[in-house]
């Protein structure tokens, strides 16, 4: 592995971890539930990218399978949380009307 | 040569990931934040995963990487659409742009 590649690898590890941290700040701060769901979605995508980086760093292709499954699970989690938020507000609206 | 391409893809992807989450942190309301995070997140992740495909240079791994990128491209808009619909129906407070009135006149 050349020097430039290993530098780029370490730098992009740092950048991706920084982006996870920034998304986590939004997750903690987020004034509403959709804000938190968006932040969680961003974190999942960043961790998929992290798995790609780990595959290069340890020269193990199995991390790409992890990335694939994580993308799938992250999509399901996002959809489930979005449906939960929507249904939750529909229910509270119904109960306040009656 | 391929190591240079890999390194460039990784660096560009990492920079885009940080730009996306800065947007997520600084922009004013949910829908605008979603604009930053979903599109740039997909781009950053796609670039980094493509970088790993270039690094391994193996047919099986390339197919796996193409599957991951296709999956991200298919699911990210659906997830964003559902969050957006949930946000609108929840009635979150949207950003009031102070300059909008001046443009209408």
N, CA and C atoms of all chains as a GROMACS GRO file, in nm:
protein
  609
    1UNK      N    1   0.085  -0.120   0.000
    1UNK     CA    2   0.000   0.000   0.000
    1UNK      C    3   0.088   0.124   0.000
    2UNK      N    4   0.065   0.213  -0.094
    2UNK     CA    5   0.150   0.331  -0.104
    2UNK      C    6   0.121   0.428   0.011
    3UNK      N    7   0.216   0.522   0.027
    3UNK     CA    8   0.203   0.616   0.139
    3UNK      C    9   0.080   0.705   0.124
    4UNK      N   10   0.056   0.747  -0.002
    4UNK     CA   11  -0.058   0.837  -0.026
    4UNK      C   12  -0.190   0.768   0.005
    5UNK      N   13  -0.200   0.639  -0.034
    5UNK     CA   14  -0.324   0.566  -0.009
    5UNK      C   15  -0.347   0.551   0.140
    6UNK      N   16  -0.240   0.518   0.216
    6UNK     CA   17  -0.263   0.499   0.359
    6UNK      C   18  -0.296   0.632   0.427
    7UNK      N   19  -0.236   0.742   0.378
    7UNK     CA   20  -0.275   0.874   0.431
    7UNK      C   21  -0.421   0.902   0.401
    8UNK      N   22  -0.462   0.876   0.272
    8UNK     CA   23  -0.601   0.903   0.234
    8UNK      C   24  -0.697   0.820   0.317
    9UNK      N   25  -0.654   0.694   0.346
    9UNK     CA   26  -0.738   0.602   0.424
    9UNK      C   27  -0.759   0.657   0.565
   10UNK      N   28  -0.648   0.698   0.630
   10UNK     CA   29  -0.662   0.750   0.767
   10UNK      C   30  -0.744   0.878   0.766
   11UNK      N   31  -0.719   0.965   0.666
   11UNK     CA   32  -0.792   1.092   0.661
   11UNK      C   33  -0.940   1.066   0.642
   12UNK      N   34  -0.976   0.973   0.554
   12UNK     CA   35  -1.120   0.954   0.532
   12UNK      C   36  -1.184   0.880   0.648
   13UNK      N   37  -1.107   0.796   0.721
   13UNK     CA   38  -1.161   0.742   0.847
   13UNK      C   39  -1.199   0.858   0.940
   14UNK      N   40  -1.106   0.954   0.955
   14UNK     CA   41  -1.132   1.067   1.045
   14UNK      C   42  -1.254   1.146   0.998
   15UNK      N   43  -1.264   1.171   0.865
   15UNK     CA   44  -1.374   1.251   0.813
   15UNK      C   45  -1.509   1.182   0.835
   16UNK      N   46  -1.511   1.049   0.810
   16UNK     CA   47  -1.638   0.977   0.824
   16UNK      C   48  -1.680   0.973   0.971
   17UNK      N   49  -1.582   0.953   1.061
   17UNK     CA   50  -1.615   0.952   1.203
   17UNK      C   51  -1.665   1.089   1.248
   18UNK      N   52  -1.600   1.195   1.193
   18UNK     CA   53  -1.647   1.331   1.225
   18UNK      C   54  -1.791   1.350   1.179
   19UNK      N   55  -1.824   1.297   1.061
   19UNK     CA   56  -1.961   1.316   1.012
   19UNK      C   57  -2.060   1.238   1.099
   20UNK      N   58  -2.019   1.119   1.149
   20UNK     CA   59  -2.108   1.046   1.241
   20UNK      C   60  -2.129   1.127   1.368
   21UNK      N   61  -2.021   1.190   1.418
   21UNK     CA   62  -2.033   1.269   1.541
   21UNK      C   63  -2.126   1.388   1.521
   22UNK      N   64  -2.110   1.459   1.406
   22UNK     CA   65  -2.197   1.574   1.380
   22UNK      C   66  -2.344   1.531   1.368
   23UNK      N   67  -2.366   1.417   1.299
   23UNK     CA   68  -2.503   1.366   1.288
   23UNK      C   69  -2.556   1.328   1.426
   24UNK      N   70  -2.468   1.278   1.513
   24UNK     CA   71  -2.512   1.240   1.648
   24UNK      C   72  -2.553   1.364   1.729
   25UNK      N   73  -2.480   1.476   1.706
   25UNK     CA   74  -2.520   1.599   1.775
   25UNK      C   75  -2.661   1.639   1.734
   26UNK      N   76  -2.690   1.625   1.602
   26UNK     CA   77  -2.826   1.657   1.556
   26UNK      C   78  -2.926   1.558   1.616
   27UNK      N   79  -2.885   1.432   1.630
   27UNK     CA   80  -2.974   1.331   1.690
   27UNK      C   81  -3.007   1.367   1.833
   28UNK      N   82  -2.907   1.417   1.908
   28UNK     CA   83  -2.932   1.453   2.048
   28UNK      C   84  -3.011   1.582   2.058
   29UNK      N   85  -2.982   1.679   1.969
   29UNK     CA   86  -3.045   1.811   1.978
   29UNK      C   87  -3.186   1.812   1.921
   30UNK      N   88  -3.200   1.741   1.805
   30UNK     CA   89  -3.315   1.749   1.716
   30UNK      C   90  -3.447   1.785   1.783
   31UNK      N   91  -3.508   1.898   1.748
   31UNK     CA   92  -3.629   1.938   1.821
   31UNK      C   93  -3.747   1.843   1.798
   32UNK      N   94  -3.756   1.776   1.683
   32UNK     CA   95  -3.873   1.690   1.660
   32UNK      C   96  -3.828   1.549   1.623
   33UNK      N   97  -3.925   1.456   1.620
   33UNK     CA   98  -3.894   1.317   1.586
   33UNK      C   99  -3.840   1.303   1.443
   34UNK      N  100  -3.901   1.367   1.341
   34UNK     CA  101  -3.844   1.354   1.206
   34UNK      C  102  -3.698   1.398   1.196
   35UNK      N  103  -3.660   1.503   1.273
   35UNK     CA  104  -3.519   1.544   1.277
   35UNK      C  105  -3.430   1.429   1.320
   36UNK      N  106  -3.473   1.360   1.423
   36UNK     CA  107  -3.391   1.249   1.476
   36UNK      C  108  -3.384   1.136   1.375
   37UNK      N  109  -3.498   1.109   1.305
   37UNK     CA  110  -3.496   1.002   1.206
   37UNK      C  111  -3.398   1.036   1.092
   38UNK      N  112  -3.399   1.162   1.050
   38UNK     CA  113  -3.306   1.204   0.944
   38UNK      C  114  -3.161   1.187   0.989
   39UNK      N  115  -3.134   1.226   1.114
   39UNK     CA  116  -2.998   1.213   1.166
   39UNK      C  117  -2.955   1.066   1.174
   40UNK      N  118  -3.048   0.980   1.214
   40UNK     CA  119  -3.018   0.837   1.225
   40UNK      C  120  -2.989   0.778   1.086
   41UNK      N  121  -3.066   0.824   0.986
   41UNK     CA  122  -3.046   0.779   0.849
   41UNK      C  123  -2.906   0.817   0.801
   42UNK      N  124  -2.868   0.943   0.829
   42UNK     CA  125  -2.735   0.990   0.789
   42UNK      C  126  -2.626   0.909   0.858
   43UNK      N  127  -2.648   0.878   0.988
   43UNK     CA  128  -2.548   0.798   1.061
   43UNK      C  129  -2.533   0.660   1.000
   44UNK      N  130  -2.646   0.597   0.961
   44UNK     CA  131  -2.638   0.464   0.901
   44UNK      C  132  -2.558   0.467   0.771
   45UNK      N  133  -2.586   0.570   0.688
   45UNK     CA  134  -2.515   0.578   0.560
   45UNK      C  135  -2.365   0.600   0.584
   46UNK      N  136  -2.332   0.684   0.685
   46UNK     CA  137  -2.191   0.708   0.716
   46UNK      C  138  -2.124   0.580   0.765
   47UNK      N  139  -2.198   0.498   0.841
   47UNK     CA  140  -2.136   0.375   0.892
   47UNK      C  141  -2.120   0.273   0.780
   48UNK      N  142  -2.210   0.275   0.680
   48UNK     CA  143  -2.189   0.190   0.561
   48UNK      C  144  -2.058   0.230   0.492
   49UNK      N  145  -2.036   0.362   0.479
   49UNK     CA  146  -1.911   0.410   0.420
   49UNK      C  147  -1.792   0.366   0.506
   50UNK      N  148  -1.809   0.369   0.638
   50UNK     CA  149  -1.703   0.324   0.729
   50UNK      C  150  -1.668   0.178   0.705
   51UNK      N  151  -1.771   0.094   0.678
   51UNK     CA  152  -1.746  -0.047   0.649
   51UNK      C  153  -1.664  -0.061   0.521
   52UNK      N  154  -1.693   0.023   0.420
   52UNK     CA  155  -1.612   0.020   0.298
   52UNK      C  156  -1.467   0.053   0.327
   53UNK      N  157  -1.446   0.154   0.413
   53UNK     CA  158  -1.309   0.191   0.450
   53UNK      C  159  -1.239   0.078   0.526
   54UNK      N  160  -1.314   0.013   0.616
   54UNK     CA  161  -1.254  -0.097   0.694
   54UNK      C  162  -1.215  -0.213   0.602
   55UNK      N  163  -1.297  -0.236   0.496
   55UNK     CA  164  -1.263  -0.343   0.402
   55UNK      C  165  -1.128  -0.316   0.337
   56UNK      N  166  -1.099  -0.188   0.306
   56UNK     CA  167  -0.969  -0.157   0.245
   56UNK      C  168  -0.858  -0.166   0.350
   57UNK      N  169  -0.886  -0.112   0.469
   57UNK     CA  170  -0.784  -0.104   0.574
   57UNK      C  171  -0.733  -0.241   0.615
   58UNK      N  172  -0.825  -0.337   0.630
   58UNK     CA  173  -0.785  -0.471   0.673
   58UNK      C  174  -0.779  -0.570   0.557
   59UNK      N  175  -0.800  -0.519   0.434
   59UNK     CA  176  -0.798  -0.602   0.313
   59UNK      C  177  -0.886  -0.725   0.328
   60UNK      N  178  -1.005  -0.705   0.385
   60UNK     CA  179  -1.101  -0.813   0.405
   60UNK      C  180  -1.230  -0.777   0.332
   61UNK      N  181  -1.267  -0.858   0.231
   61UNK     CA  182  -1.384  -0.824   0.152
   61UNK      C  183  -1.514  -0.849   0.230
   62UNK      N  184  -1.506  -0.923   0.342
   62UNK     CA  185  -1.627  -0.957   0.417
   62UNK      C  186  -1.695  -0.833   0.473
   63UNK      N  187  -1.617  -0.725   0.494
   63UNK     CA  188  -1.678  -0.602   0.545
   63UNK      C  189  -1.781  -0.546   0.446
   64UNK      N  190  -1.765  -0.579   0.316
   64UNK     CA  191  -1.862  -0.528   0.218
   64UNK      C  192  -1.998  -0.596   0.237
   65UNK      N  193  -1.997  -0.724   0.279
   65UNK     CA  194  -2.124  -0.790   0.313
   65UNK      C  195  -2.190  -0.720   0.430
   66UNK      N  196  -2.108  -0.684   0.530
   66UNK     CA  197  -2.160  -0.610   0.645
   66UNK      C  198  -2.225  -0.481   0.598
   67UNK      N  199  -2.157  -0.413   0.503
   67UNK     CA  200  -2.210  -0.287   0.451
   67UNK      C  201  -2.345  -0.308   0.384
   68UNK      N  202  -2.356  -0.415   0.304
   68UNK     CA  203  -2.481  -0.444   0.233
   68UNK      C  204  -2.596  -0.467   0.332
   69UNK      N  205  -2.568  -0.551   0.434
   69UNK     CA  206  -2.673  -0.583   0.532
   69UNK      C  207  -2.709  -0.459   0.613
   70UNK      N  208  -2.607  -0.379   0.646
   70UNK     CA  209  -2.633  -0.257   0.724
   70UNK      C  210  -2.719  -0.160   0.645
   71UNK      N  211  -2.694  -0.150   0.512
   71UNK     CA  212  -2.777  -0.062   0.429
   71UNK      C  213  -2.921  -0.109   0.432
   72UNK      N  214  -2.941  -0.240   0.422
   72UNK     CA  215  -3.077  -0.298   0.425
   72UNK      C  216  -3.146  -0.268   0.557
   73UNK      N  217  -3.076  -0.297   0.669
   73UNK     CA  218  -3.136  -0.279   0.802
   73UNK      C  219  -3.164  -0.131   0.828
   74UNK      N  220  -3.069  -0.044   0.782
   74UNK     CA  221  -3.089   0.099   0.802
   74UNK      C  222  -3.211   0.150   0.728
   75UNK      N  223  -3.231   0.099   0.605
   75UNK     CA  224  -3.350   0.139   0.528
   75UNK      C  225  -3.477   0.096   0.601
   76UNK      N  226  -3.477  -0.030   0.650
   76UNK     CA  227  -3.597  -0.079   0.720
   76UNK      C  228  -3.623   0.004   0.845
   77UNK      N  229  -3.516   0.038   0.919
   77UNK     CA  230  -3.532   0.116   1.042
   77UNK      C  231  -3.589   0.254   1.011
   78UNK      N  232  -3.537   0.316   0.904
   78UNK     CA  233  -3.587   0.450   0.867
   78UNK      C  234  -3.734   0.446   0.831
   79UNK      N  235  -3.772   0.345   0.748
   79UNK     CA  236  -3.911   0.335   0.706
   79UNK      C  237  -4.002   0.311   0.827
   80UNK      N  238  -3.956   0.221   0.916
   80UNK     CA  239  -4.038   0.189   1.034
   80UNK      C  240  -4.056   0.312   1.122
   81UNK      N  241  -3.947   0.388   1.145
   81UNK     CA  242  -3.957   0.507   1.230
   81UNK      C  243  -4.045   0.613   1.166
   82UNK      N  244  -4.035   0.628   1.031
   82UNK     CA  245  -4.117   0.728   0.963
   82UNK      C  246  -4.265   0.692   0.975
   83UNK      N  247  -4.297   0.563   0.957
   83UNK     CA  248  -4.437   0.520   0.969
   83UNK      C  249  -4.485   0.540   1.111
   84UNK      N  250  -4.395   0.511   1.206
   84UNK     CA  251  -4.432   0.528   1.347
   84UNK      C  252  -4.466   0.673   1.377
   85UNK      N  253  -4.383   0.767   1.327
   85UNK     CA  254  -4.408   0.909   1.352
   85UNK      C  255  -4.541   0.951   1.292
   86UNK      N  256  -4.567   0.903   1.168
   86UNK     CA  257  -4.690   0.943   1.100
   86UNK      C  258  -4.813   0.890   1.172
   87UNK      N  259  -4.809   0.762   1.208
   87UNK     CA  260  -4.925   0.699   1.270
   87UNK      C  261  -4.949   0.756   1.410
   88UNK      N  262  -4.840   0.787   1.478
   88UNK     CA  263  -4.850   0.843   1.613
   88UNK      C  264  -4.926   0.975   1.611
   89UNK      N  265  -4.891   1.063   1.514
   89UNK     CA  266  -4.960   1.193   1.509
   89UNK      C  267  -5.105   1.174   1.465
   90UNK      N  268  -5.130   1.079   1.372
   90UNK     CA  269  -5.268   1.055   1.329
   90UNK      C  270  -5.353   1.014   1.449
   91UNK      N  271  -5.295   0.929   1.535
   91UNK     CA  272  -5.370   0.880   1.651
   91UNK      C  273  -5.398   0.994   1.749
   92UNK      N  274  -5.295   1.078   1.774
   92UNK     CA  275  -5.319   1.187   1.870
   92UNK      C  276  -5.421   1.286   1.815
   93UNK      N  277  -5.420   1.308   1.681
   93UNK     CA  278  -5.518   1.398   1.621
   93UNK      C  279  -5.659   1.342   1.642
   94UNK      N  280  -5.676   1.211   1.616
   94UNK     CA  281  -5.806   1.147   1.635
   94UNK      C  282  -5.856   1.163   1.777
   95UNK      N  283  -5.764   1.138   1.873
   95UNK     CA  284  -5.807   1.140   2.013
   95UNK      C  285  -5.838   1.283   2.058
   96UNK      N  286  -5.774   1.386   1.998
   96UNK     CA  287  -5.808   1.522   2.039
   96UNK      C  288  -5.939   1.568   1.975
   97UNK      N  289  -5.974   1.511   1.856
   97UNK     CA  290  -6.099   1.552   1.792
   97UNK      C  291  -6.220   1.500   1.867
   98UNK      N  292  -6.205   1.380   1.926
   98UNK     CA  293  -6.323   1.320   1.988
   98UNK      C  294  -6.354   1.379   2.124
   99UNK      N  295  -0.129   0.321  -1.006
   99UNK     CA  296  -0.233   0.405  -1.066
   99UNK      C  297  -0.366   0.384  -0.997
  100UNK      N  298  -0.405   0.255  -0.979
  100UNK     CA  299  -0.537   0.229  -0.918
  100UNK      C  300  -0.537   0.272  -0.772
  101UNK      N  301  -0.418   0.270  -0.708
  101UNK     CA  302  -0.413   0.317  -0.569
  101UNK      C  303  -0.442   0.466  -0.561
  102UNK      N  304  -0.394   0.541  -0.661
  102UNK     CA  305  -0.422   0.685  -0.663
  102UNK      C  306  -0.570   0.711  -0.681
  103UNK      N  307  -0.634   0.634  -0.772
  103UNK     CA  308  -0.778   0.652  -0.795
  103UNK      C  309  -0.854   0.620  -0.666
  104UNK      N  310  -0.814   0.508  -0.601
  104UNK     CA  311  -0.879   0.471  -0.475
  104UNK      C  312  -0.867   0.583  -0.373
  105UNK      N  313  -0.743   0.637  -0.359
  105UNK     CA  314  -0.720   0.740  -0.258
  105UNK      C  315  -0.803   0.863  -0.286
  106UNK      N  316  -0.812   0.902  -0.416
  106UNK     CA  317  -0.892   1.020  -0.450
  106UNK      C  318  -1.039   0.997  -0.420
  107UNK      N  319  -1.091   0.877  -0.457
  107UNK     CA  320  -1.232   0.848  -0.431
  107UNK      C  321  -1.261   0.853  -0.282
  108UNK      N  322  -1.169   0.795  -0.201
  108UNK     CA  323  -1.190   0.793  -0.056
  108UNK      C  324  -1.191   0.934   0.000
  109UNK      N  325  -1.095   1.016  -0.044
  109UNK     CA  326  -1.087   1.153   0.011
  109UNK      C  327  -1.210   1.235  -0.027
  110UNK      N  328  -1.252   1.225  -0.156
  110UNK     CA  329  -1.369   1.302  -0.199
  110UNK      C  330  -1.492   1.255  -0.122
  111UNK      N  331  -1.504   1.122  -0.106
  111UNK     CA  332  -1.619   1.068  -0.031
  111UNK      C  333  -1.621   1.116   0.112
  112UNK      N  334  -1.503   1.115   0.177
  112UNK     CA  335  -1.496   1.160   0.316
  112UNK      C  336  -1.533   1.306   0.331
  113UNK      N  337  -1.481   1.390   0.237
  113UNK     CA  338  -1.513   1.533   0.243
  113UNK      C  339  -1.663   1.555   0.224
  114UNK      N  340  -1.724   1.480   0.130
  114UNK     CA  341  -1.868   1.496   0.108
  114UNK      C  342  -1.947   1.451   0.231
  115UNK      N  343  -1.899   1.345   0.299
  115UNK     CA  344  -1.970   1.300   0.420
  115UNK      C  345  -1.972   1.411   0.524
  116UNK      N  346  -1.858   1.479   0.542
  116UNK     CA  347  -1.853   1.587   0.641
  116UNK      C  348  -1.941   1.704   0.597
  117UNK      N  349  -1.938   1.738   0.466
  117UNK     CA  350  -2.023   1.849   0.420
  117UNK      C  351  -2.169   1.816   0.446
  118UNK      N  352  -2.208   1.691   0.417
  118UNK     CA  353  -2.347   1.651   0.440
  118UNK      C  354  -2.388   1.665   0.584
  119UNK      N  355  -2.300   1.624   0.677
  119UNK     CA  356  -2.345   1.631   0.816
  119UNK      C  357  -2.332   1.772   0.873
  120UNK      N  358  -2.244   1.855   0.814
  120UNK     CA  359  -2.247   1.997   0.854
  120UNK      C  360  -2.380   2.058   0.812
  121UNK      N  361  -2.426   2.022   0.690
  121UNK     CA  362  -2.557   2.069   0.646
  121UNK      C  363  -2.666   2.022   0.739
  122UNK      N  364  -2.657   1.895   0.780
  122UNK     CA  365  -2.756   1.838   0.872
  122UNK      C  366  -2.760   1.916   1.003
  123UNK      N  367  -2.643   1.966   1.044
  123UNK     CA  368  -2.635   2.035   1.173
  123UNK      C  369  -2.679   2.180   1.163
  124UNK      N  370  -2.649   2.247   1.050
  124UNK     CA  371  -2.664   2.392   1.045
  124UNK      C  372  -2.789   2.443   0.976
  125UNK      N  373  -2.850   2.363   0.887
  125UNK     CA  374  -2.962   2.415   0.809
  125UNK      C  375  -3.087   2.430   0.897
  126UNK      N  376  -3.181   2.518   0.856
  126UNK     CA  377  -3.284   2.563   0.949
  126UNK      C  378  -3.402   2.470   0.979
  127UNK      N  379  -3.452   2.390   0.886
  127UNK     CA  380  -3.566   2.303   0.925
  127UNK      C  381  -3.554   2.162   0.867
  128UNK      N  382  -3.649   2.074   0.905
  128UNK     CA  383  -3.634   1.931   0.874
  128UNK      C  384  -3.620   1.905   0.724
  129UNK      N  385  -3.707   1.968   0.644
  129UNK     CA  386  -3.706   1.934   0.501
  129UNK      C  387  -3.576   1.980   0.436
  130UNK      N  388  -3.524   2.097   0.479
  130UNK     CA  389  -3.399   2.146   0.420
  130UNK      C  390  -3.282   2.060   0.467
  131UNK      N  391  -3.286   2.017   0.593
  131UNK     CA  392  -3.180   1.928   0.644
  131UNK      C  393  -3.179   1.797   0.570
  132UNK      N  394  -3.300   1.746   0.538
  132UNK     CA  395  -3.310   1.622   0.463
  132UNK      C  396  -3.245   1.636   0.327
  133UNK      N  397  -3.262   1.755   0.267
  133UNK     CA  398  -3.201   1.782   0.138
  133UNK      C  399  -3.049   1.763   0.145
  134UNK      N  400  -2.988   1.811   0.257
  134UNK     CA  401  -2.843   1.793   0.271
  134UNK      C  402  -2.808   1.648   0.296
  135UNK      N  403  -2.876   1.584   0.391
  135UNK     CA  404  -2.826   1.456   0.438
  135UNK      C  405  -2.851   1.342   0.340
  136UNK      N  406  -2.970   1.336   0.278
  136UNK     CA  407  -2.998   1.216   0.198
  136UNK      C  408  -2.918   1.214   0.069
  137UNK      N  409  -2.913   1.326  -0.003
  137UNK     CA  410  -2.842   1.324  -0.131
  137UNK      C  411  -2.692   1.309  -0.110
  138UNK      N  412  -2.636   1.393  -0.022
  138UNK     CA  413  -2.491   1.390  -0.005
  138UNK      C  414  -2.448   1.261   0.063
  139UNK      N  415  -2.532   1.209   0.152
  139UNK     CA  416  -2.500   1.081   0.216
  139UNK      C  417  -2.486   0.970   0.114
  140UNK      N  418  -2.581   0.964   0.020
  140UNK     CA  419  -2.574   0.861  -0.084
  140UNK      C  420  -2.448   0.878  -0.168
  141UNK      N  421  -2.418   1.005  -0.204
  141UNK     CA  422  -2.300   1.030  -0.288
  141UNK      C  423  -2.171   0.990  -0.216
  142UNK      N  424  -2.158   1.031  -0.089
  142UNK     CA  425  -2.035   1.001  -0.014
  142UNK      C  426  -2.017   0.852   0.001
  143UNK      N  427  -2.126   0.783   0.039
  143UNK     CA  428  -2.117   0.639   0.059
  143UNK      C  429  -2.085   0.570  -0.072
  144UNK      N  430  -2.150   0.612  -0.182
  144UNK     CA  431  -2.123   0.552  -0.312
  144UNK      C  432  -1.979   0.569  -0.354
  145UNK      N  433  -1.921   0.688  -0.330
  145UNK     CA  434  -1.782   0.713  -0.369
  145UNK      C  435  -1.687   0.624  -0.291
  146UNK      N  436  -1.710   0.613  -0.157
  146UNK     CA  437  -1.617   0.534  -0.076
  146UNK      C  438  -1.625   0.386  -0.111
  147UNK      N  439  -1.748   0.336  -0.131
  147UNK     CA  440  -1.765   0.195  -0.166
  147UNK      C  441  -1.704   0.168  -0.305
  148UNK      N  442  -1.722   0.263  -0.399
  148UNK     CA  443  -1.660   0.249  -0.531
  148UNK      C  444  -1.509   0.247  -0.518
  149UNK      N  445  -1.456   0.327  -0.424
  149UNK     CA  446  -1.312   0.325  -0.400
  149UNK      C  447  -1.265   0.188  -0.357
  150UNK      N  448  -1.344   0.119  -0.273
  150UNK     CA  449  -1.301  -0.015  -0.230
  150UNK      C  450  -1.309  -0.112  -0.347
  151UNK      N  451  -1.405  -0.093  -0.440
  151UNK     CA  452  -1.409  -0.180  -0.559
  151UNK      C  453  -1.285  -0.161  -0.643
  152UNK      N  454  -1.240  -0.036  -0.659
  152UNK     CA  455  -1.119  -0.009  -0.737
  152UNK      C  456  -0.998  -0.071  -0.669
  153UNK      N  457  -0.996  -0.065  -0.535
  153UNK     CA  458  -0.883  -0.119  -0.460
  153UNK      C  459  -0.870  -0.270  -0.478
  154UNK      N  460  -0.982  -0.344  -0.464
  154UNK     CA  461  -0.972  -0.490  -0.472
  154UNK      C  462  -0.955  -0.538  -0.615
  155UNK      N  463  -1.018  -0.466  -0.714
  155UNK     CA  464  -1.008  -0.503  -0.855
  155UNK      C  465  -1.036  -0.651  -0.878
  156UNK      N  466  -1.155  -0.694  -0.832
  156UNK     CA  467  -1.193  -0.835  -0.840
  156UNK      C  468  -1.340  -0.840  -0.884
  157UNK      N  469  -1.373  -0.932  -0.976
  157UNK     CA  470  -1.507  -0.931  -1.036
  157UNK      C  471  -1.616  -0.951  -0.931
  158UNK      N  472  -1.595  -1.049  -0.842
  158UNK     CA  473  -1.697  -1.080  -0.740
  158UNK      C  474  -1.724  -0.960  -0.651
  159UNK      N  475  -1.615  -0.895  -0.608
  159UNK     CA  476  -1.629  -0.781  -0.517
  159UNK      C  477  -1.694  -0.665  -0.589
  160UNK      N  478  -1.659  -0.648  -0.719
  160UNK     CA  479  -1.720  -0.539  -0.795
  160UNK      C  480  -1.870  -0.558  -0.806
  161UNK      N  481  -1.913  -0.683  -0.828
  161UNK     CA  482  -2.057  -0.710  -0.836
  161UNK      C  483  -2.124  -0.676  -0.703
  162UNK      N  484  -2.058  -0.713  -0.593
  162UNK     CA  485  -2.113  -0.683  -0.461
  162UNK      C  486  -2.127  -0.532  -0.440
  163UNK      N  487  -2.021  -0.460  -0.482
  163UNK     CA  488  -2.022  -0.314  -0.467
  163UNK      C  489  -2.132  -0.251  -0.551
  164UNK      N  490  -2.149  -0.302  -0.675
  164UNK     CA  491  -2.257  -0.248  -0.760
  164UNK      C  492  -2.392  -0.274  -0.694
  165UNK      N  493  -2.406  -0.393  -0.630
  165UNK     CA  494  -2.532  -0.423  -0.561
  165UNK      C  495  -2.556  -0.324  -0.448
  166UNK      N  496  -2.450  -0.293  -0.370
  166UNK     CA  497  -2.467  -0.198  -0.258
  166UNK      C  498  -2.508  -0.062  -0.311
  167UNK      N  499  -2.439  -0.015  -0.418
  167UNK     CA  500  -2.468   0.120  -0.468
  167UNK      C  501  -2.608   0.127  -0.527
  168UNK      N  502  -2.648   0.022  -0.604
  168UNK     CA  503  -2.783   0.020  -0.660
  168UNK      C  504  -2.887   0.022  -0.548
  169UNK      N  505  -2.858  -0.056  -0.443
  169UNK     CA  506  -2.952  -0.063  -0.331
  169UNK      C  507  -2.965   0.072  -0.264
  170UNK      N  508  -2.853   0.140  -0.244
  170UNK     CA  509  -2.858   0.274  -0.183
  170UNK      C  510  -2.936   0.370  -0.272
  171UNK      N  511  -2.910   0.364  -0.404
  171UNK     CA  512  -2.978   0.456  -0.495
  171UNK      C  513  -3.128   0.430  -0.499
  172UNK      N  514  -3.166   0.300  -0.481
  172UNK     CA  515  -3.309   0.268  -0.483
  172UNK      C  516  -3.378   0.308  -0.353
  173UNK      N  517  -3.311   0.285  -0.239
  173UNK     CA  518  -3.382   0.300  -0.112
  173UNK      C  519  -3.374   0.441  -0.054
  174UNK      N  520  -3.267   0.517  -0.083
  174UNK     CA  521  -3.254   0.649  -0.021
  174UNK      C  522  -3.370   0.742  -0.057
  175UNK      N  523  -3.415   0.749  -0.184
  175UNK     CA  524  -3.529   0.836  -0.213
  175UNK      C  525  -3.657   0.792  -0.145
  176UNK      N  526  -3.678   0.658  -0.134
  176UNK     CA  527  -3.800   0.608  -0.070
  176UNK      C  528  -3.801   0.648   0.077
  177UNK      N  529  -3.687   0.625   0.144
  177UNK     CA  530  -3.679   0.661   0.286
  177UNK      C  531  -3.698   0.810   0.305
  178UNK      N  532  -3.635   0.891   0.217
  178UNK     CA  533  -3.647   1.037   0.230
  178UNK      C  534  -3.791   1.080   0.208
  179UNK      N  535  -3.857   1.018   0.111
  179UNK     CA  536  -3.997   1.051   0.085
  179UNK      C  537  -4.084   1.022   0.208
  180UNK      N  538  -4.059   0.906   0.270
  180UNK     CA  539  -4.143   0.870   0.385
  180UNK      C  540  -4.117   0.962   0.503
  181UNK      N  541  -3.989   0.998   0.528
  181UNK     CA  542  -3.961   1.090   0.639
  181UNK      C  543  -4.025   1.226   0.610
  182UNK      N  544  -4.015   1.270   0.483
  182UNK     CA  545  -4.072   1.400   0.448
  182UNK      C  546  -4.221   1.403   0.470
  183UNK      N  547  -4.289   1.295   0.429
  183UNK     CA  548  -4.434   1.289   0.446
  183UNK      C  549  -4.469   1.289   0.594
  184UNK      N  550  -4.392   1.212   0.673
  184UNK     CA  551  -4.417   1.209   0.818
  184UNK      C  552  -4.396   1.348   0.878
  185UNK      N  553  -4.290   1.418   0.832
  185UNK     CA  554  -4.261   1.550   0.888
  185UNK      C  555  -4.374   1.647   0.856
  186UNK      N  556  -4.425   1.642   0.732
  186UNK     CA  557  -4.531   1.735   0.695
  186UNK      C  558  -4.659   1.704   0.771
  187UNK      N  559  -4.691   1.574   0.785
  187UNK     CA  560  -4.816   1.541   0.853
  187UNK      C  561  -4.806   1.561   1.003
  188UNK      N  562  -4.682   1.556   1.058
  188UNK     CA  563  -4.666   1.586   1.200
  188UNK      C  564  -4.687   1.736   1.225
  189UNK      N  565  -4.665   1.815   1.118
  189UNK     CA  566  -4.680   1.959   1.134
  189UNK      C  567  -4.565   2.021   1.208
  190UNK      N  568  -4.439   1.984   1.170
  190UNK     CA  569  -4.324   2.048   1.233
  190UNK      C  570  -4.316   2.193   1.187
  191UNK      N  571  -4.250   2.274   1.270
  191UNK     CA  572  -4.241   2.415   1.238
  191UNK      C  573  -4.142   2.435   1.124
  192UNK      N  574  -4.188   2.501   1.018
  192UNK     CA  575  -4.100   2.521   0.903
  192UNK      C  576  -4.030   2.656   0.914
  193UNK      N  577  -3.925   2.668   0.835
  193UNK     CA  578  -3.842   2.788   0.837
  193UNK      C  579  -3.917   2.902   0.769
  194UNK      N  580  -3.919   3.019   0.834
  194UNK     CA  581  -3.980   3.135   0.769
  194UNK      C  582  -3.870   3.219   0.708
  195UNK      N  583  -3.868   3.222   0.576
  195UNK     CA  584  -3.762   3.296   0.508
  195UNK      C  585  -3.797   3.444   0.504
  196UNK      N  586  -3.708   3.526   0.558
  196UNK     CA  587  -3.737   3.670   0.570
  196UNK      C  588  -3.731   3.742   0.435
  197UNK      N  589  -3.655   3.685   0.338
  197UNK     CA  590  -3.639   3.757   0.212
  197UNK      C  591  -3.745   3.717   0.110
  198UNK      N  592  -3.830   3.618   0.142
  198UNK     CA  593  -3.923   3.566   0.043
  198UNK      C  594  -4.024   3.674  -0.001
  199UNK      N  595  -4.069   3.756   0.094
  199UNK     CA  596  -4.168   3.860   0.063
  199UNK      C  597  -4.114   3.961  -0.037
  200UNK      N  598  -3.985   3.990  -0.026
  200UNK     CA  599  -3.926   4.089  -0.116
  200UNK      C  600  -3.922   4.040  -0.260
  201UNK      N  601  -3.906   3.907  -0.277
  201UNK     CA  602  -3.898   3.854  -0.412
  201UNK      C  603  -4.035   3.856  -0.480
  202UNK      N  604  -4.143   3.842  -0.399
  202UNK     CA  605  -4.276   3.838  -0.459
  202UNK      C  606  -4.317   3.973  -0.516
  203UNK      N  607  -4.264   4.080  -0.460
  203UNK     CA  608  -4.313   4.212  -0.500
  203UNK      C  609  -4.272   4.249  -0.643
   0.00000   0.00000   0.00000
